Amino acid sequence: MNYNKFIQKLEEIGCPPATQNISLNLANRQTAIDTAMYGPLDIKNPGDYWKKIGDAWGVSEEIAKGEICGNCAAFDVTSKMLDCIAKGIGTEPSDDPYDLIEAGDLGYCKIYKFKCNANRSCFAHIDGGPITD
């Protein structure tokens, strides 16, 4: 079985591998950074990120700021996916992984296959989301 079929099979029977494996998640996120301008790195201090992505899309910076992962059709925030993310984060008896999910405004990018912050964006943005229950 080739790697892509193996990953697809894992997804069919349970959680996406990147929700359970931090190294894979980080590698997939780096691919989104390198190939699709995933960002900004610092949401509170985005520098010229929104201008650059707006220029690339041929829209104003203000319009670009509205095209975020949180409203992308590939952003999965179903309860099943959030449970997968929580399972991958793990928990100590006093910790609640759902607190981290909420604080990080996390969902799962189905295009680049990594845990994604709802307030970021990338070139692969698709209007019409997020994916919900």
N, C-alpha and C positions, 0 to 999 in steps of 0.2 A: 504494500500500500504506500503510495507516495505521501509526502509530508502534507500537502494541501488536503488530500482526502482524509488523512489522519486527523488534522485539525477540524475539518468539517464534521467528522464523526464525533469528536469530543464535544463540539457545540450541540450536536443533535441529542446527545445523551445527558447533557448537564450544562455546566457553566462554561463560558468561553475561556480558553486556557489563559489568556492575559489577565483575567480577573483573579486567577489563582496563583500566578507566577509573576512576581514583581520584575524579574529580569526581562521576561518577554514583554511585559507591559511597558517597561522603560524603552526597550528596543523599538517597539511599535510606535510609541510616542515620539521617539527621536526621528523615525522615518517621516512622521507627520510634520515635524519641525523642519527637517531637511528638504522635503519635497513639496510641502503644501503650506508653508509659512504658518504653522500652528502657533498661536500666541494670542496676545502678548505674554511674555514671561511674567511680568509684574502687572497685574490687572489695575492696580491703583496708580501706577506710574508707567503707562504704556509707551511713553516716548512718541515716536512717529509711526508706530505700528499701524494705527487705523488709517493714517494718510497713505502709507505704502500699500496697504491692502485695497483701500478705496481706489487709488491710482491704477492698480493692477486690474480691478474690476471695471474701471471707467465710471466710478460713482464718487460722490462726495464722501468726505471723512464721516460726516454725520450719518449718512445712509449705511456706510460700512459698519459703523458701531452697532447697527441694528441686526446685522447678519451674524448672529452668534451661535455657538454650538447648541445652546438651550432652545433654539427654534429651528434647528436643522432636522431634516427628515431622517437622518442617520443616527440621531442621538437617542439612545434607548434608556428610558427611565421607568420601565415597567417594574412592578414589584418583584418579579422573578429576577430581573437583571440587578436590581438593587440588593436583593438577597445574595446573589452571586458575588457582588462587590464586597458586601459585608463579610461573607464567608472567607473571601480572600484576604481581607484586612485582618481577620482573626480577632480574638478578644481575650483580654484578661478578665477575671471576675468583676473588676470594678470599671472596666472600659465598655463602651457601647460603640461598635463600629458605625452604627447609623448616625451617631453624632459627628463622626469624621466625614461621612458621606454628605450630611447636611452642611457642615462647615465648609467643605470643599466644593459644594454644589456639583457633585459628581453624577455622571451618567456614563454610558458606554458608547464609544464611537464605533459604529458597525462598518465604516469604511476602512479606517486604519487599525481597528481592533485594539483599543486601549481605553483605560479609564480616563475620562475627559471632563474638564471643568466647563460648566454651562456658559460661563462668561467669556470664553475664548472663541476663536474662530479659525478658519483655514480656507484655502482656495477650493476645497471640495464641498463647501457649504451648499446644501440643497434646501430650498424653502419648503415649508410644510410640516415641520415637526414641532415638538419631539414625538418619539414613539412612547405611548403611554398604555396603561391597561384599558 
